Amino acid sequence: MDLGVVAFVTQYSLPVVELARELEARGFESLFVTEHTHIPTSRETPYAGGKELPEEYRQTYDPFAALAAAAAVTERLRLGTGICLVPEHDPIVLAKQVATVDRLSDGRFLFGVGAGWNAEEMRNHGVDPATRWAVTNDRIAAMQAIWSNDEAEYHGRHVDFDPIWSWPKPVQHPWPPVLVGGAGERAFDRVIAIGDGWMPLYGTIRGRVPELVSTLGERCDAAGRPRLPVTVYWASARPEALDELSGAGVSRALLRLPTGGRDVVLPALDSYADLLSHVRS
């Protein structure tokens, strides 16, 4: 099982260039960065558990610019969105952003996607929260058409365009892996329809990991698809929890980094680095 991290990249956190170098030097497999285009001042949509929304949610950098900077100073580190809020993007523009980062990183990009949880944030982008997954599915299918065809067209309910030219095309064929978030009732339907992997939040699958990984495999078999890899987001850093994930067949575990400067982030990285040999043994 590979081990990576999830980071909120902000103006007050360890610069992403330095973070990427430190991760690669320690042997981590991947860096995933979060996304919020903005945070509405309304708190109509509560944060998980009714807690106060952490400051870093308001402060996140654009993930594609951040990952392009990380790509420039690394050679092996895989670079992912964790997650890209697809309903908040124009799919033609987003297809170009994804392909560009994949090119700049020489095929190291991982496209973690989701529909989001903040209703006000979606509405500001003109998306009805009730249709967010339908919009997400349509936009990803449209992007896949753009990445895999020199003259791409797409005609769906939420995306519709006649033949277009759009370059660059991704290095990875036919496109960078699309890792679909979510763990709700229809999560596996979406993963199998549009995904190249599943990326659930650890807190939503805790205690059910072997069962769910097995069920996903069976669903893939029934759909005639190869069994898809599982990336667990915000995994527990407890060795026994990582053992459970690895034993269940999880491909990648992503640990959450604290948001702060060198004095906060580097000790956390050092403590996580001790787990690398554990998960690889």
RODREN-397948 format. One record per residue (C-alpha): x negated, y negated, z; residue in three letters. Coordinates in steps of 0.05 Angstrom, whole numbers, plus 5000, padded with zeros to 4 digits. Layout:
REM residues N
XYZAla;...
//
This chain:
REM residues 281
500050005000Met;497549314982Asp;497548735032Leu;498948015014Gly;501447385047Val;507146885039Val;505446155051Ala;509045495053Phe;504345035014Val;505144315039Thr;501343675046Gln;499543845118Tyr;497744575109Ser;491044885089Leu;490044665016Pro;492345214969Val;485545234933Val;481945374999Glu;487345865020Leu;486746264955Ala;479246304962Arg;479746545034Glu;484847075016Leu;480647354959Glu;474347355000Ala;477847765054Arg;480648265004Gly;488048105005Phe;491848324944Glu;496447734933Ser;498847034952Leu;506246874946Phe;508646154955Val;515645914974Thr;520145434937Glu;525344904953His;526244354902Thr;529043934959His;532944005023Ile;539543625028Pro;540143225092Thr;546943555104Ser;546544175147Arg;553044475121Glu;549245125107Thr;546045345172Pro;539045625176Tyr;538346355195Ala;540546505266Gly;543145785275Gly;536045535289Lys;533344865269Glu;530744855198Leu;523044855202Pro;519544245175Glu;515744635122Glu;522244765083Tyr;522644015068Arg;515343965050Gln;514044524999Thr;509844374938Tyr;512044594869Asp;510245334867Pro;507845354795Phe;503044764802Ala;500445064868Ala;499445754837Leu;495945454776Ala;490945124823Ala;490045784860Ala;488946144794Ala;483245674775Ala;479045874836Val;480346624840Thr;479147234796Glu;482847814827Arg;488247524873Leu;495247644847Arg;499647024850Leu;507147024861Gly;513346614874Thr;516646814939Gly;521746644916Ile;523246224855Cys;530345954861Leu;532446104790Val;539245754791Pro;535645104804Glu;531645134738His;533045054665Asp;531345744637Pro;527645504575Ile;523145054616Val;522245594670Leu;520346114617Ala;514645644595Lys;512345514667Gln;512046264682Val;508446434618Ala;503445864628Thr;501546084698Val;500946804674Asp;496246554619Arg;492146114666Leu;491346694714Ser;489747204659Asp;495747624675Gly;495947584751Arg;502747274761Phe;508547604798Leu;515447294788Phe;519247364853Gly;526347124842Val;532746994880Gly;539146594880Ala;538046194944Gly;541946105008Trp;542945345014Asn;549745174983Ala;548544424982Glu;541844514948Glu;545044924892Met;550744434883Arg;545743874873Asn;543244274812His;550244354786Gly;550945084807Val;557145354842Asp;554545784900Pro;559846304884Ala;556646424816Thr;549346364835Arg;547547094822Trp;551347104756Ala;547446484735Val;540946794759Thr;542047434721Asn;543747064657Asp;537746594662Arg;532847164675Ile;535547564616Ala;534846934572Ala;527646844596Met;526047564581Gln;528547454510Ala;523946844503Ile;517847204530Trp;518747814485Ser;520747504419Asn;517247004373Asp;524146754352Glu;528646834413Ala;536046724419Glu;540846854476Tyr;548346824482His;551146924551Gly;556346634596Arg;551646154632His;546046084580Val;547046004506Asp;542045804452Phe;540745964379Asp;533746194355Pro;528045804385Ile;520445804385Trp;517145764452Ser;509845894470Trp;505646104506Pro;507746824514Lys;505547174578Pro;499247594581Val;503048154616Gln;507448564569His;513148484559Pro;513147964615Trp;510547864686Pro;513848334736Pro;520648064758Val;521348224832Leu;528648134852Val;530247904923Gly;536348054965Gly;538948655003Ala;546448584996Gly;551449074970Glu;549848934897Arg;542348844904Ala;540549494869Phe;545149334811Asp;541248694799Arg;534449014809Val;536049554758Ile;539249074708Ala;534048524706Ile;528248714752Gly;521549054750Asp;521449134826Gly;525348994890Trp;523148484941Met;527648495003Pro;526548105067Leu;523948565122Tyr;529048325172Gly;534848545127Thr;532349265118Ile;528949405185Arg;530550105208Gly;533150325139Arg;526850285096Val;525951025078Pro;533451095063Glu;533650475019Leu;527250624981Val;529851324967Ser;536651054945Thr;533450564897Leu;529351134867Gly;535651544857Glu;539250954825Arg;533350854778Cys;533551594759Asp;540951554744Ala;539950934701Ala;534351254662Gly;529150764688Arg;522450904719Pro;522450854795Arg;521250124812Leu;516149884863Pro;518349554928Val;515148934958Thr;517248775029Val;517548025044Tyr;515647755112Trp;513748445136Ala;511948575209Ser;504448545224Ala;505049115274Arg;500849715250Pro;506450205265Glu;511349785223Ala;506449775165Leu;505650525172Asp;513150605165Glu;513250185102Leu;507350555071Ser;510251235089Gly;516851045057Ala;513350894991Gly;513150134995Val;508049864945Ser;506549184977Arg;507648855044Ala;507548095050Leu;505747785117Leu;508147085135Arg;502646565146Leu;503646015196Pro;503845315166Thr;498144875188Gly;490844685177Gly;484545105181Arg;485045175256Asp;491845505250Val;491345895185Val;484346195186Leu;485146545254Pro;491646845228Ala;488147075165Leu;482647395206Asp;487747765249Ser;491448005187Tyr;484948215153Ala;483948735208Asp;490149075180Leu;487249165110Leu;483149765128Ser;489050045167His;493850025107Val;488650305060Arg;486650895104Ser;
//
